Amino acid sequence: MDNKKDFNLSNDAIRIPYTKEVAAYCESFSCKNYDLDEFFTKDAFLYDSELLGKTYAWVDISNPRKILGLVTLANDSVKTHYIANSAKNRIQRSVPNAKRGINFPAVLIGRLGVATDFQGGGMRIGTQILDFVKDWFRSTDNKTGCRFIVVDAYNNPATFGFYEKNGFKPMYKTEDEERQFLELNNKDELQTRFMFFDLKMK
């Protein structure tokens, strides 16, 4: 495309299951993050075969060998019995009293990566993938109930800010609160932040 700022996944890409055959046909995927690249190169297929996670790829229609972005999804739940009261209050705030329970169904974003040359520049590929996931689980075609999207976001300003801009909230207001609940020492690095998105939000 001449103007990548106008790149629209709905019109300019197709979504397909990410398989070994797709990976072999397409150019090598990289998003400049070693852990993510390693996962999508090797572990994604094991997760799929063991029914632990399903990965989807968005492929450029104009260049079918180019993967624009990948996301791995899995079933999950928010177990209020196992989270601190402050976090429980945050997640139950928008749920009617009569429907508050021990578990809330959720979908987990296990991994999300955008190809290096499609990052930034106004293309918003990552945001478009999140928008797709949100709409997918709000759709009447969805086969199960799902109230929340959850993610263990890398604990760095760029990743945390990306999810915040897309409507995700940290389960714990502060790193110290999350570290305390996880029974980590104050000196232990908090590598991820648990975040959630309420699918009832507009």
N, C-alpha and C positions, 0 to 999 in steps of 0.2 A: 504494500500500500504506500501511496505517496505521502500521506499524512498519518503517521502512526498515532497521533493524539486522538484521532477519530476511530481508533480500532475498537470494534464492538464484537465481543465474543459471540453474541447471539447471531450476528450476520456474517462475521468474517472467520469463524472457526466452527469446528464440529467437536462435540464431546464424545469420547469413546472410552470403553474400559481399557486400562493400561495393562497390557499383557507382555510377555516376553517377545511375542511376535511383533507387537507394535514397537517395542523398544529396539528390536533388531532392525526393523525397517526404517525407523526415524533416525535423525542425527542425534548424537549423544546429548542428553539433557544436562544442563548445569545452571545453578542459580547462585553461584559464588558462595555457597555455604557447604562446607565439607560434610557435615553430618547429614544434611538433606540430600546432597548428591549421592552419598553413600547409600542412604536408605532407598532412594528411587532406582539406583543402579542394581541393588542386590535384594534388600530386605522386603521391598514392596511385594514381590512375587511370592515369597514365603508367607507373608501375612495373608495374601489372597488364598493360597492353597490350604492354609490352616483355618480359613474363615475368621481371621482376626481383624481384617481390614480390607476395604475395597478401594482401589486407586483408580481415579479417572483422569484422562488427559484431554486437554483442549489443543487441537491440531489446526494449524493455519490452512484455510481452504486454498489459498493461492500457492502454498508450498506444503504439501501433505507430509513432507518429511520433517517438518519443523513443529516441535512441541512447544507451545506457548506457556503452559502451566499445568501443574499436577496437584491433586488433592487426594488424601487418603482419609476415608470416613469409616467409623465403626460405631456400633451401638454402645450406649453408656447410660448412666443414670446419675442423678445428683442425690446422694444419700444423706438426708438432713441429720440423721442420727449420728453421723460421723464427722460433722463439721461444727465449728464453734458457733455459739449462739448469735454472735454478731453477723456472721456469714449467713446463718440460717434466716435471720430476719431480712437480710438483703434479698435473698432469692425468693422468699415467700411473700414479700411485700405486695406483689401484684396478683397473687393467687387468692381467690375467695377463701374465707375461713373454712367453709364446708369441704373444700377440695385440698386442703393442706394435709400432706401425709408424710410418710417416712421417705419415700422414693419419688423422684420426678423423672420421667423418661427424657433422655437426651441423646443427641448425636455428637460424637467426638470427632473433632478435626485432629487427626493424628499427625499429619504432615501437610504442609502447603508450600509450594515453591513456584516461582515465576522465572522463566528463562532470562538469563542475564541481559540479553539485548532487548528485552521487552519490559524491563523494570524502569519505573519513573517516566519522565517525559510526558506526563499527562495521560498515559495509556490506561492506568488503573486496572491492570489485568487481575491483580490480587483481589481488589475490591469487587470486581465483576464476578470472580469465582465465589466469593463469600455471598454476594447477592443471589447467585444461582442456588447455592446451598440453602439459604434462607427461604427462597421461594419454593424450592423443591419440597421442603418439609412443611410448608404451609399449604401446599397444593392439596386439592380434594383427591388427587390420584395417589397421595401418600398412603401406604398400606398399614401404617401403625401410628399411634399417637406419639407425638414428640414435642415437648414443651420448650426445651432449651438446646442451644448449641454450646458446647464447652470446648476449651482448648487449654493445654499447658503451653503458654506462650513463652518463647525464649525471653529471659529477663534482661533485655537491653532496651534502650530508649526507642530505637527504630521499630522493633517488633511490637513492643508494648503499645507504642503510639499508634501503630497501624491498626491494631485490633480496637483500641479505644475510638479511633476515628470512624470505625465501622460499627459502632454501637455496643461493643463488648465492655463489660464491667469486671473489675477484679473481684473475685469472691471475697478476698480479704483486703481491707482498706489500706493496710500498710504492709511492707515487707516483714517488719518485726512481728506483726500479728500472724502472718502466714508461717513465718519461721518458727514461732512459738507453737503453733498448732501441729506442725510437722515434727516437733521435738528436735529441732536443729539447734546447735550451739550458735550463739550470737556471732561467732567468727566464721561459721560455715556459710559458704556462698549459696545463695538462693538462685539456682540456675533457671528456674521457670516460675511463672506466675499463673495461677489457675484463674481463668476468666470465663464468663458466661454471657450468652445473648438470649434474651427472652423472645421467643418466636411470636408472642402475642403483641410485641411492640410494633408500631407502624414505622 
